[in-house]
Amino acid sequence: MTELHEVVAQREFAYSRRDFDKVRRLLFERAGIRLADSKDAMVYSRLARRLRILKLTRFKDYLAVVADNHQEQEHFVNALTTNLTSFFREPHHFEALSTYLKQHPNTKRIWCSASSTGEEPYSIAMTVASVYGTFTPPVSIVATDIDSRVLQKAAAGIYSASGIEQLPPHYRQQFFYKGKGAQLGKVRVADELRRMVQFATLNLMSPTWDIESPIDIIFCRNVMIYFDRDTQRKILSRMVKLMKPGGMYVAGHSENFTMYPELVRPMGKTIYRPAN
């Protein structure tokens, strides 16, 4: 990393290497996420909006507010967490989900632990509804995220029409309403599908999780890559303890847990089952 000057010139706000390091410490303490040295510019750009809103001129002063204000801590985490998602991203996972549901008719609970703006849990819900042929299947879906802001968007279920162009025509017709007038170019998830998903804020670093168990299927995709090895193992261990024997744990395309054979065993491409 190019060393930050004590105060970076030609920037709207005073921002030092010490400020950046404190941001990294606070984010790790609050969310378990470790920021790389190269993320100093990203931190500045994402938090600058909060300084403008609070009418502050120095990151040092902003970080003092974060330390003492719970509401600002939420804004802080929301600004720095990444929410990249799309409908049926990594489609083989949803094919595996469909197969699992058909082979395990007693499936009761699915947890999507990184909901983001809702595309993933709604993709899960579309798969469940298609397998059971109803919007009222005997399966509950809970979708959580640390970012309260994206959960509001997820619950609303309103997206750009271009975001569903890759879906089969019968999915677009069955699961979405087209916007008209002022909403032209947008779509909304069908009410029946939205009712299938329960959204809630949850921090995976919290000492307790308000999640009902046992859980049959956990989607935790592209989350663990932001944690160090020790944190990954702790969270994976907690999740596995909530799962039924023979359950299915779905990871992201960049995540590999073969180094934890005492916790999970591979059962497909970035898909695992509890070891015990």
C-alpha positions, 0 to 999 in steps of 0.5 A, spaced: 500 500 500 502 506 498 503 510 505 498 515 506 500 522 508 498 524 515 493 528 512 491 527 505 492 533 500 486 535 495 481 531 499 474 534 502 476 531 508 482 530 513 484 522 512 490 519 515 493 512 515 491 512 523 484 513 521 484 508 516 487 503 521 482 505 526 476 504 521 479 497 519 479 495 527 472 497 528 469 494 522 473 487 524 470 488 531 463 490 529 462 485 523 468 480 523 471 483 516 478 484 515 479 490 510 486 489 506 491 495 505 489 496 498 482 498 501 484 505 503 480 509 497 474 505 498 473 507 505 474 514 504 469 514 498 464 510 502 464 514 508 465 521 505 457 521 505 456 520 512 461 526 514 457 530 509 451 528 512 454 529 519 457 536 517 464 533 519 471 535 516 475 530 519 475 522 519 478 522 526 471 526 529 467 521 525 470 515 528 469 518 535 461 519 533 461 511 531 465 509 537 459 512 541 453 512 537 449 505 536 445 508 530 452 511 527 455 504 528 449 501 523 451 506 518 458 505 518 457 497 517 452 498 512 457 503 508 463 498 508 459 492 507 459 489 499 452 487 496 454 484 490 448 479 488 443 477 482 437 472 481 440 465 480 447 467 481 451 460 481 445 457 478 448 450 479 446 451 487 439 452 485 439 446 481 442 442 487 437 445 491 431 443 487 434 436 487 435 436 494 428 438 496 425 432 491 430 427 495 428 430 502 420 431 502 421 433 510 425 439 509 422 444 513 427 450 514 432 454 509 436 460 512 439 465 507 445 468 511 447 473 507 440 476 503 443 482 501 438 486 496 434 480 496 435 476 489 438 470 493 432 469 497 427 470 492 431 465 487 431 460 493 423 461 494 422 461 486 425 454 486 421 452 492 415 454 489 417 450 483 418 444 486 412 444 491 407 447 485 405 452 491 406 459 494 405 455 501 410 450 501 411 446 508 418 450 508 420 456 511 425 461 508 429 466 513 433 471 510 438 475 514 443 480 513 448 485 517 446 491 513 439 493 515 439 498 508 439 492 503 434 488 507 429 494 506 430 494 499 429 486 499 423 486 503 420 491 498 422 487 492 422 492 487 428 491 482 430 493 475 426 490 469 433 488 466 435 484 472 430 479 470 431 478 463 436 472 464 430 468 467 425 463 463 419 467 461 414 463 465 418 465 471 418 472 469 410 471 468 409 467 474 413 471 480 414 478 478 409 484 476 411 489 471 411 496 473 407 501 469 407 509 469 412 512 473 414 505 475 416 503 468 422 499 467 421 496 474 418 489 476 416 487 483 416 480 486 409 477 486 406 478 493 405 471 494 413 470 493 415 475 498 410 472 503 414 466 503 421 469 505 422 472 512 427 478 512 431 480 519 437 483 521 443 479 523 450 479 525 454 473 524 459 476 529 453 476 534 454 472 540 447 469 539 443 468 533 435 469 533 435 463 528 430 457 529 433 450 529 434 445 526 435 447 519 435 443 513 439 448 508 444 454 509 446 458 504 452 462 506 455 464 499 461 469 498 461 471 506 466 467 509 471 470 504 471 477 508 473 473 514 480 470 517 481 463 518 479 463 525 473 467 524 471 462 518 472 456 522 468 459 528 462 461 524 462 455 520 462 451 526 456 455 529 452 454 523 453 446 522 451 445 530 444 448 527 443 443 522 440 437 521 444 431 519 444 430 512 443 437 511 446 442 505 451 447 506 451 452 500 458 456 499 460 461 494 464 460 488 471 462 492 470 459 498 473 452 500 472 448 506 475 442 505 480 444 510 475 443 516 473 435 515 471 435 522 465 440 520 463 439 513 464 434 507 463 436 500 457 433 496 458 437 490 461 444 487 462 448 493 456 444 497 457 441 503 454 436 508 455 436 516 460 431 518 456 428 523 
